[in-house]
Amino acid sequence: MKLLVTGGMGFIGSAVVRLAVARGHEVVNLDAMTYAACEANVAPVSGSNLYSFEQADIRDRAALERVFATHNPDAVMHLAAESHVDRSIDGPADFVETNITGTFNMLEAARAHWMRQGRPSGFRFHHISTDEVFGSLGAEGQFTEDTPYDPRSPYSASKAASDHLVRAWAETYGLPVVLTNCSNNYGPYHFPEKLIPVTILNALHGRPIPVYGTGENVRDWLYVEDHADALLLVVQKGAVGRSYNIGGENERRNIDLVRTICALLDEMQPRAKGSYAEQITFVTDRPGHDARYAIDPARIRTELGWRPSVTVEEGLRRTVRWYLDNEAWWRPLLERQGVGQRLGTRA
Protein backbone atom coordinates (compact mmCIF):
# COMPACT_ATOMS: atom_id res chain seq x y z
CA MET A 1 0.00 0.00 0.00
CA LYS A 2 1.33 3.44 -0.92
CA LEU A 3 0.52 5.95 1.80
CA LEU A 4 0.69 9.73 1.64
CA VAL A 5 1.24 10.81 5.26
CA THR A 6 0.88 14.51 6.01
CA GLY A 7 2.75 15.89 9.00
CA GLY A 8 5.12 12.93 8.98
CA MET A 9 7.96 14.86 10.62
CA GLY A 10 5.83 15.53 13.68
CA PHE A 11 5.29 13.43 16.78
CA ILE A 12 2.39 11.15 15.81
CA GLY A 13 3.02 11.40 12.07
CA SER A 14 6.59 10.18 12.39
CA ALA A 15 5.47 7.22 14.49
CA VAL A 16 3.09 6.30 11.67
CA VAL A 17 5.87 6.71 9.08
CA ARG A 18 8.32 4.55 11.03
CA LEU A 19 5.79 1.77 11.63
CA ALA A 20 4.37 1.82 8.09
CA VAL A 21 7.81 1.47 6.50
CA ALA A 22 8.74 -1.26 8.96
CA ARG A 23 5.63 -3.16 7.83
CA GLY A 24 6.52 -2.87 4.17
CA HIS A 25 4.30 0.01 3.07
CA GLU A 26 5.59 2.63 0.68
CA VAL A 27 5.38 6.02 2.39
CA VAL A 28 5.43 9.56 1.02
CA ASN A 29 5.99 11.95 3.91
CA LEU A 30 4.58 15.43 3.23
CA ASP A 31 5.55 18.06 5.77
CA ALA A 32 5.94 21.86 5.74
CA MET A 33 8.79 21.65 8.29
CA THR A 34 7.32 24.17 10.73
CA TYR A 35 8.67 24.67 14.26
CA ALA A 36 7.62 21.25 15.64
CA ALA A 37 8.96 19.19 12.71
CA CYS A 38 12.18 17.27 13.13
CA GLU A 39 14.04 15.26 10.48
CA ALA A 40 15.58 13.05 13.17
CA ASN A 41 12.08 11.69 13.90
CA VAL A 42 12.22 9.60 10.73
CA ALA A 43 15.96 8.88 10.70
CA PRO A 44 15.36 5.16 11.41
CA VAL A 45 13.62 4.76 8.02
CA SER A 46 14.89 7.68 5.92
CA GLY A 47 17.35 5.46 4.05
CA SER A 48 14.70 2.94 3.02
CA ASN A 49 13.69 2.65 -0.63
CA LEU A 50 10.11 2.59 0.66
CA TYR A 51 10.42 6.15 2.00
CA SER A 52 10.31 9.51 0.23
CA PHE A 53 9.90 13.06 1.48
CA GLU A 54 8.09 16.06 0.03
CA GLN A 55 8.46 19.43 1.71
CA ALA A 56 5.13 21.11 1.04
CA ASP A 57 2.53 23.10 2.95
CA ILE A 58 -1.05 21.83 3.03
CA ARG A 59 -2.15 25.45 2.61
CA ASP A 60 -0.52 25.37 -0.87
CA ARG A 61 -3.04 23.71 -3.19
CA ALA A 62 -0.72 23.70 -6.22
CA ALA A 63 1.98 21.89 -4.25
CA LEU A 64 -0.53 19.29 -3.15
CA GLU A 65 -1.68 18.70 -6.72
CA ARG A 66 1.94 18.13 -7.74
CA VAL A 67 2.55 15.64 -4.93
CA PHE A 68 -0.56 13.62 -5.76
CA ALA A 69 0.28 13.58 -9.47
CA THR A 70 3.89 12.55 -8.81
CA HIS A 71 3.26 9.77 -6.30
CA ASN A 72 -0.28 8.44 -6.96
CA PRO A 73 -0.97 7.25 -3.40
CA ASP A 74 -3.45 4.50 -2.56
CA ALA A 75 -4.45 6.26 0.66
CA VAL A 76 -3.98 9.51 2.55
CA MET A 77 -3.29 9.66 6.26
CA HIS A 78 -3.87 13.29 7.16
CA LEU A 79 -2.10 14.19 10.40
CA ALA A 80 -0.65 17.61 9.56
CA ALA A 81 -2.04 20.14 12.03
CA GLU A 82 -1.23 22.83 14.52
CA SER A 83 -1.86 21.01 17.79
CA HIS A 84 -0.70 22.93 20.87
CA VAL A 85 -3.67 24.38 22.79
CA ASP A 86 -1.60 27.10 24.47
CA ARG A 87 -0.30 28.32 21.10
CA SER A 88 -3.87 28.36 19.76
CA ILE A 89 -4.87 30.74 22.54
CA ASP A 90 -2.09 33.17 21.66
CA GLY A 91 -2.33 32.82 17.87
CA PRO A 92 -5.57 31.24 16.63
CA ALA A 93 -5.12 32.34 13.01
CA ASP A 94 -2.46 29.70 12.31
CA PHE A 95 -4.84 27.02 13.56
CA VAL A 96 -7.67 28.20 11.32
CA GLU A 97 -5.40 28.40 8.28
CA THR A 98 -3.65 25.05 8.75
CA ASN A 99 -6.30 22.88 10.35
CA ILE A 100 -9.33 24.15 8.42
CA THR A 101 -8.09 25.63 5.15
CA GLY A 102 -5.29 23.07 4.96
CA THR A 103 -7.74 20.20 5.40
CA PHE A 104 -10.00 21.69 2.73
CA ASN A 105 -7.03 21.77 0.33
CA MET A 106 -6.15 18.18 1.16
CA LEU A 107 -9.72 17.05 0.55
CA GLU A 108 -9.91 18.81 -2.79
CA ALA A 109 -6.52 17.54 -3.94
CA ALA A 110 -7.41 14.00 -2.83
CA ARG A 111 -10.80 14.18 -4.52
CA ALA A 112 -9.25 15.34 -7.81
CA HIS A 113 -6.69 12.52 -7.60
CA TRP A 114 -9.38 9.94 -6.79
CA MET A 115 -11.49 11.05 -9.74
CA ARG A 116 -8.52 11.01 -12.13
CA GLN A 117 -7.85 7.44 -11.06
CA GLY A 118 -11.43 6.42 -11.88
CA ARG A 119 -12.78 6.56 -8.31
CA PRO A 120 -11.09 3.35 -7.07
CA SER A 121 -13.08 1.70 -4.29
CA GLY A 122 -9.92 0.92 -2.34
CA PHE A 123 -8.80 4.54 -1.98
CA ARG A 124 -9.04 6.04 1.50
CA PHE A 125 -8.77 9.51 2.99
CA HIS A 126 -8.03 8.92 6.66
CA HIS A 127 -8.47 12.02 8.77
CA ILE A 128 -6.76 11.88 12.17
CA SER A 129 -8.36 14.07 14.85
CA THR A 130 -8.61 14.48 18.61
CA ASP A 131 -10.98 13.74 21.46
CA GLU A 132 -10.84 17.44 22.36
CA VAL A 133 -13.55 18.13 19.76
CA PHE A 134 -16.04 16.57 22.20
CA GLY A 135 -15.44 19.13 24.93
CA SER A 136 -15.08 18.40 28.62
CA LEU A 137 -16.43 15.57 30.77
CA GLY A 138 -17.43 15.55 34.40
CA ALA A 139 -16.34 12.89 36.85
CA GLU A 140 -18.27 10.16 35.02
CA GLY A 141 -18.83 9.05 31.43
CA GLN A 142 -16.73 8.60 28.30
CA PHE A 143 -16.64 10.01 24.79
CA THR A 144 -18.14 7.76 22.12
CA GLU A 145 -18.29 8.29 18.38
CA ASP A 146 -21.80 9.67 18.87
CA THR A 147 -20.88 12.26 21.50
CA PRO A 148 -21.98 15.74 20.32
CA TYR A 149 -19.17 18.11 19.41
CA ASP A 150 -18.47 20.83 21.97
CA PRO A 151 -14.97 22.28 21.37
CA ARG A 152 -13.67 24.75 23.96
CA SER A 153 -10.39 26.11 22.53
CA PRO A 154 -9.30 27.56 19.18
CA TYR A 155 -7.35 24.35 18.63
CA SER A 156 -10.24 21.97 19.28
CA ALA A 157 -12.64 24.21 17.34
CA SER A 158 -10.35 24.11 14.30
CA LYS A 159 -10.11 20.32 14.53
CA ALA A 160 -13.89 20.02 14.90
CA ALA A 161 -14.29 22.11 11.75
CA SER A 162 -11.88 19.87 9.87
CA ASP A 163 -13.82 16.77 10.99
CA HIS A 164 -17.02 18.31 9.65
CA LEU A 165 -15.36 19.10 6.32
CA VAL A 166 -14.22 15.50 5.92
CA ARG A 167 -17.71 14.17 6.61
CA ALA A 168 -19.20 16.69 4.19
CA TRP A 169 -16.83 15.62 1.39
CA ALA A 170 -17.87 12.02 2.00
CA GLU A 171 -21.58 12.83 1.85
CA THR A 172 -21.49 15.37 -0.98
CA TYR A 173 -18.81 13.94 -3.26
CA GLY A 174 -18.65 10.30 -2.20
CA LEU A 175 -14.99 10.54 -1.20
CA PRO A 176 -14.16 7.32 0.71
CA VAL A 177 -13.12 8.58 4.12
CA VAL A 178 -12.44 7.19 7.58
CA LEU A 179 -11.95 9.28 10.71
CA THR A 180 -10.29 8.70 14.06
CA ASN A 181 -10.35 10.74 17.26
CA CYS A 182 -7.61 9.95 19.74
CA SER A 183 -6.82 10.65 23.37
CA ASN A 184 -3.60 12.32 24.59
CA ASN A 185 -0.51 10.75 23.05
CA TYR A 186 2.89 10.41 24.68
CA GLY A 187 6.15 8.57 24.03
CA PRO A 188 9.48 8.97 22.19
CA TYR A 189 10.04 11.99 19.90
CA HIS A 190 7.39 14.09 21.69
CA PHE A 191 8.13 17.76 21.00
CA PRO A 192 9.22 19.47 24.25
CA GLU A 193 6.25 21.80 24.73
CA LYS A 194 3.69 19.25 25.99
CA LEU A 195 3.18 18.11 29.59
CA ILE A 196 5.24 14.92 29.70
CA PRO A 197 8.41 16.11 27.92
CA VAL A 198 8.22 19.45 29.75
CA THR A 199 8.07 17.59 33.04
CA ILE A 200 11.05 15.39 32.17
CA LEU A 201 13.26 18.15 30.80
CA ASN A 202 12.45 20.73 33.47
CA ALA A 203 13.19 18.13 36.11
CA LEU A 204 16.55 17.30 34.57
CA HIS A 205 17.46 21.00 34.32
CA GLY A 206 16.54 21.73 37.94
CA ARG A 207 13.75 24.08 36.89
CA PRO A 208 10.22 24.36 38.28
CA ILE A 209 7.91 21.68 36.89
CA PRO A 210 4.74 23.61 36.00
CA VAL A 211 1.35 22.04 36.75
CA TYR A 212 -1.71 24.03 35.68
CA GLY A 213 -4.22 24.87 38.41
CA THR A 214 -4.26 22.14 41.03
CA GLY A 215 -3.41 19.34 38.62
CA GLU A 216 -6.85 17.74 38.90
CA ASN A 217 -7.47 17.68 35.14
CA VAL A 218 -7.80 14.10 33.88
CA ARG A 219 -6.57 12.74 30.55
CA ASP A 220 -6.64 9.31 28.91
CA TRP A 221 -3.02 8.56 27.92
CA LEU A 222 -2.24 6.66 24.71
CA TYR A 223 1.28 5.46 23.91
CA VAL A 224 2.14 6.86 20.49
CA GLU A 225 3.28 3.55 18.99
CA ASP A 226 -0.02 1.96 20.00
CA HIS A 227 -1.77 4.85 18.27
CA ALA A 228 0.26 4.37 15.08
CA ASP A 229 -0.70 0.69 15.08
CA ALA A 230 -4.39 1.59 15.39
CA LEU A 231 -4.18 4.19 12.62
CA LEU A 232 -2.65 1.74 10.15
CA LEU A 233 -5.36 -0.77 11.02
CA VAL A 234 -8.12 1.79 10.42
CA VAL A 235 -6.77 2.98 7.06
CA GLN A 236 -6.62 -0.62 5.83
CA LYS A 237 -9.70 -2.19 7.43
CA GLY A 238 -11.93 0.60 8.71
CA ALA A 239 -15.40 0.86 7.17
CA VAL A 240 -15.85 3.73 4.71
CA GLY A 241 -17.55 6.70 6.34
CA ARG A 242 -16.98 5.29 9.81
CA SER A 243 -15.27 7.06 12.70
CA TYR A 244 -13.30 5.31 15.43
CA ASN A 245 -12.31 6.61 18.86
CA ILE A 246 -8.82 5.50 19.87
CA GLY A 247 -8.01 5.61 23.57
CA GLY A 248 -5.31 4.28 25.84
CA GLU A 249 -7.69 3.17 28.60
CA ASN A 250 -5.23 4.88 30.97
CA GLU A 251 -6.92 7.79 32.78
CA ARG A 252 -4.71 9.79 35.12
CA ARG A 253 -4.87 13.16 36.85
CA ASN A 254 -2.14 15.49 35.62
CA ILE A 255 -0.63 15.78 39.09
CA ASP A 256 -0.45 11.99 39.46
CA LEU A 257 1.19 11.68 36.06
CA VAL A 258 3.81 14.28 36.97
CA ARG A 259 4.54 12.60 40.29
CA THR A 260 4.97 9.25 38.54
CA ILE A 261 7.50 10.79 36.14
CA CYS A 262 9.40 12.33 39.07
CA ALA A 263 9.51 8.94 40.80
CA LEU A 264 10.87 7.30 37.64
CA LEU A 265 13.56 9.96 37.35
CA ASP A 266 14.41 9.49 41.04
CA GLU A 267 15.02 5.84 40.20
CA MET A 268 16.82 6.20 36.85
CA GLN A 269 18.82 9.39 37.34
CA PRO A 270 18.63 10.52 40.98
CA ARG A 271 19.24 14.11 42.04
CA ALA A 272 22.21 14.81 44.25
CA LYS A 273 19.75 15.42 47.06
CA GLY A 274 16.00 14.98 47.47
CA SER A 275 13.32 14.14 44.92
CA TYR A 276 12.43 15.72 41.58
CA ALA A 277 8.91 16.07 42.99
CA GLU A 278 10.21 18.98 45.06
CA GLN A 279 10.37 20.96 41.81
CA ILE A 280 6.60 20.67 41.15
CA THR A 281 5.10 24.16 40.98
CA PHE A 282 1.39 24.93 40.59
CA VAL A 283 0.80 27.77 38.12
CA THR A 284 -2.19 29.77 36.92
CA ASP A 285 -4.52 27.50 34.98
CA ARG A 286 -4.94 27.61 31.23
CA PRO A 287 -8.01 29.61 30.07
CA GLY A 288 -10.91 27.26 29.37
CA HIS A 289 -8.97 24.20 30.56
CA ASP A 290 -11.12 21.10 29.97
CA ALA A 291 -11.62 19.11 33.18
CA ARG A 292 -11.56 15.55 31.89
CA TYR A 293 -11.25 13.52 28.69
CA ALA A 294 -11.99 9.80 28.54
CA ILE A 295 -12.55 7.63 25.49
CA ASP A 296 -14.75 4.57 25.09
CA PRO A 297 -12.83 2.49 22.50
CA ALA A 298 -15.51 -0.22 22.20
CA ARG A 299 -16.10 0.33 18.47
CA ILE A 300 -12.50 -0.15 17.34
CA ARG A 301 -12.12 -3.07 19.74
CA THR A 302 -15.30 -4.79 18.58
CA GLU A 303 -15.15 -4.06 14.85
CA LEU A 304 -11.39 -4.17 14.20
CA GLY A 305 -10.03 -6.13 17.14
CA TRP A 306 -7.69 -3.39 18.38
CA ARG A 307 -6.86 -2.44 21.92
CA PRO A 308 -3.85 -0.68 23.48
CA SER A 309 -0.91 -2.90 24.42
CA VAL A 310 1.04 -0.49 26.66
CA THR A 311 -0.09 0.55 30.13
CA VAL A 312 0.66 4.10 31.23
CA GLU A 313 3.11 2.78 33.83
CA GLU A 314 5.13 0.88 31.23
CA GLY A 315 4.78 3.64 28.64
CA LEU A 316 6.05 6.31 31.02
CA ARG A 317 9.01 4.14 31.97
CA ARG A 318 9.90 3.67 28.29
CA THR A 319 9.42 7.40 27.64
CA VAL A 320 11.59 8.61 30.53
CA ARG A 321 14.30 6.14 29.54
CA TRP A 322 14.17 7.37 25.93
CA TYR A 323 14.62 11.02 26.93
CA LEU A 324 17.51 10.13 29.21
CA ASP A 325 19.19 8.25 26.35
CA ASN A 326 18.47 10.80 23.58
CA GLU A 327 19.72 14.20 24.69
CA ALA A 328 21.16 14.70 21.19
CA TRP A 329 17.58 14.68 19.88
CA TRP A 330 15.94 17.06 22.36
CA ARG A 331 18.77 19.48 23.12
CA PRO A 332 18.56 21.43 19.80
CA LEU A 333 14.76 21.65 20.04
CA LEU A 334 14.96 23.69 23.24
CA GLU A 335 16.19 26.62 21.17
CA ARG A 336 13.12 26.72 18.93
CA GLN A 337 10.55 29.51 19.05
CA GLY A 338 8.30 29.40 22.10
CA VAL A 339 9.84 26.28 23.67
CA GLY A 340 10.34 26.69 27.40
CA GLN A 341 8.04 29.72 27.61
CA ARG A 342 4.61 29.84 29.23
CA LEU A 343 2.17 30.32 26.36
CA GLY A 344 -1.60 30.64 26.22
CA THR A 345 -2.03 33.38 28.80
CA ARG A 346 -3.20 36.22 26.57
CA ALA A 347 -6.87 35.39 27.09
N, C-alpha and C positions, 0 to 999 in steps of 0.2 A: 504494500500500500504506500502511495506517495502522499505525504502529508505536508501541507503548508501550515507552519506554526507561526502565528504572530506573537511578538513579545518573547521570543525564544532566548533572549539574553537576560531576561529577568529571572526572578526567583522560581515561580511555579513553571513558567515556560521552559526554562532550561532543564528542570527536572523531567518534563515531558520529552524534550529533545534527547536527553541522555538515555532515557528508558526506551524511547521509540527506536533509536539507532541500535541499541543493544539487542532489541528484539527483531532486528532485520528490516525495519521500515526505512524507506527513503524519506529524508526530511529536508525541507527547505525552510530555513529559519529566517523570518522577516522581522527586522527590528530597526527602530529609528535611532538607537543608541543614545537615549536620553540619560539623565543623571543616574538612574538606578540600574542601567544595563552594565554588564560586565562580561568581556570576552572570556575571562577565565572560567566562567560558569559552564561553558561547553567545551573546555579544553580536553576533557576525557574522550570526546568523540569528534573533535574538529578535524582530525586527520583521516577520518573514515571516508571511503568513496560513496557512502550512503548519505553524507552530510554536505549541504551547501548553504551559503549565507547570502542574503540580500539586505543591504542597508537601505531601508525605505520607510517612509512615514505613512501611517494609515490615513492621515489627513490629505495625502497626495494621491488623488484618484488616478492620474496618468501613470504614476509609478506602480500602482497596484495592477493596472491593466497590463503593463509590461511584464510584471512578475508572473501573473497568471498565464500570459501567452507564452512566456519562455519555459515555464516548468510544468504546465498542465497537471496540477495536482488532482488526486482522487478525492481528497477531503481537506477541509480547512479546520484547524483548531485555533479559534480566535481568543487569545489570551491578552493581547496588547491592551494596556489600560493604565491610566493614572490610578493609583490605588491607596495612597496614604491619606487617611481621613484628616489629619491635622493640616496637611498641605492643601486639602480641598477647602478648608475653612479660610485659609489665608488667600488662596488664589483659585477660586472656583472656575474661572474661565478655561483654564487648561483642561479641566475635567470634562466640561461640556464639549470642548472641541475634540478631544481625543476619544472619550468614551461614547459620545453620542454621534458627532459628525464622523469620526473615524469608523465607527461600526456601520453607519450608513454607507460609507464608501466601500467598506469590505463587502457588505451585502450586495451592493450594486455590481462590484467587480466580480464577485462570485457568481451572481445570477447571469451576467453576460457570458462568463466562461462556461457555466453549466448549459446555457442555451446553445452556445457555439458547438459544444460537444454532443448535442442532440438530446439533452436532458437525461443523462444516464441515471438509472434508478439507484445505482450504488453510490452516487456522490452524496457527501454530507457537509453541511456547514454546522460545526459544533461551536456553540457560543458558551464560553466559560464565565460564570458570574459568581455572585456572593450571596451569603445568607443575609447580609445587611439590608438587602432590598425589602425584607419582610418587617423591618422595624425592630422593636424591643419587646422582650417577653417579661412577664412577671416571674414569680418564684416557681410557677408550675407551667407545664405545657412545652410543646416542641413545634418548630416550623415543619410543615409538610409542603408538598408541591402545590397544594390548594390554599395555602395561607395567603390572605390578601396582602398586596404590597402596601408598605407604609414606611418609605425611606425617611431618614431623619437628618442626613448630612448631605452636603453637595456631592460627596463621593457616591453615597448609596443612591441618591436621586439620579445621578448620571448613569449608574449601572442599571437601575430600574428602567430608565428610558431605553437603554440599549436592549434590554430583554424584550421590551414591548416592540421595538423595531424588528427584532428577529422573528417574533411570533407573527407580526404583520406581514413580513415578506413570505413566510410560509403560507399564510392564509390567502394573501392576495395573488402571489405569483407562483405558488406551489413549490418554492425552493425547499428541498429536503433538509430540514434542520433538526438538531437535537440541542438541548440546553442542560446545563448543570449549574447548581448553586451550592457553593461549598462553605464550610465553616473555616475558622481561622487556621491558616497553615503555619508550620514552623519546620525547622530542620536546617541542613547544610545550605550554604550559599544565600542565606536570608540577609537582605540588605540591611545595614546597621542603622535603621531608623525606627524599626518596629520593636515591640515590647521585649521579646526574648533576646535578640542580639544586643539591644541597648542595655538590658540587665547584665548580660555576660561581660560586655566590654567596659561598661562603667565600673563594674565590680573589679575587673582586672586592673583598671587605671586608678583605683582608689578614689573614684568620684562618687557623689551621691547617686543612688539608684532611684530614679523618680517613679513613683506610683501615683496615678491620678486619683484624686478624692481620697476615699478610705480603702480603695482596693477591693471593694465588694463586687465590682462588675464581673459577670461570669461569661466565659467563652467556652465553646466546644473546640478542642484542639485536635487538628488533623496533621499527621506527619506528611510532609510534602511528597515523599516517594510513594506513600499509599495513595495520595491524591492523583499523582501521575498515572499510577496503575489503573485507578478507576476511570480517569479520563480516556485512556486508550481503549478500555473496555466499552465505554459508552459510544465512542466514535465508530467502533466496529460493529457493535451489537445492539446499541440503543434503538428503540422504535422511533421512526420518523415522526416529528412533531411532539415527541415526549420530552418532559423535563425530569431530571433526577437530582434529588438533594444528596450531597455527599458530606457525611459528617464523620468525625473521629470517635464518637461515643466516649469522649473524654472531657466532661465538663469540669472546669476548675475556676475558682475565684482568682482574680489577678494577683492578689496578695499571696495566696497559697502557691501559685505558680512561681512567683519571684522568690519566695522563701525556699522552695524546692531547688531552684537553680543555685541559690546561695549555698545550700547544704551540699550540692554536688561539687561546687567549686571548693568548698572547705575540704572535701575529701580528695579531689584530684590535684588541686594546686593551692594548698593552704596559705593564708596570710601569715605574716611574721607573728602577728598577735591578734587574737580574737576571731570573730566570724565576719564573713562578707555581709551577713544580714544586718550588721551594725550600720551599714551604709544606706539602708533603705530610708527614703525620704518621701513623705506624702506631700504632693504638690496640688495646686489648684486644679480642679477637674476640667476636663475638656468640655466645651459648650455642647449641649445636646448629647451627652455621652449615653449610649444605649446601655440599659441595665444588664440584660442577659440575652445571649443567643444560645439556642440548642436545636439541633437538627434531628428529625426522625428519618433515618435512612432506610425505612422498611421497603420502599419501592425498588431501590437499586439492589437491595439484598434479595428480595423476592423474585424480581424479574430477571436480574443479570447475575445473581449469585455472588455479589461483591460485599465484603465487609472489611473494615480496617484490620491490619495485622499488627500494628505497633501501638502499645499502650503509651500514655503520656509519660509514665515513669521511664520506660525504656527509650522513648523518643527523645526526652530531655537529656538523658545520659549520653546518647549518641551525639546530640547536638552540642552539648557543652564540650565533649571530647573533640569534636570536629573543630570548634573555634579555638581550642587550646592548641591544636595541631596545625592550624592553617592561618597563622598570623600574616603570612605573605599575601594571603587573599584579602583579608579585611583591613590591613593597615592602610593601603592607598585609598580605600573608600572613605576613610574618616576625613579626608580633605575635601570631599565633594560638597557642593552647595547645599546648605541646610542641615547637614549631618552633624549631630551633637548639639543642635540648638533646639530650644523649646518652640515648637510651631503650633499654629492653631489657636492662638489666644486673641486674635483681632476682633472676634465676635464680642 
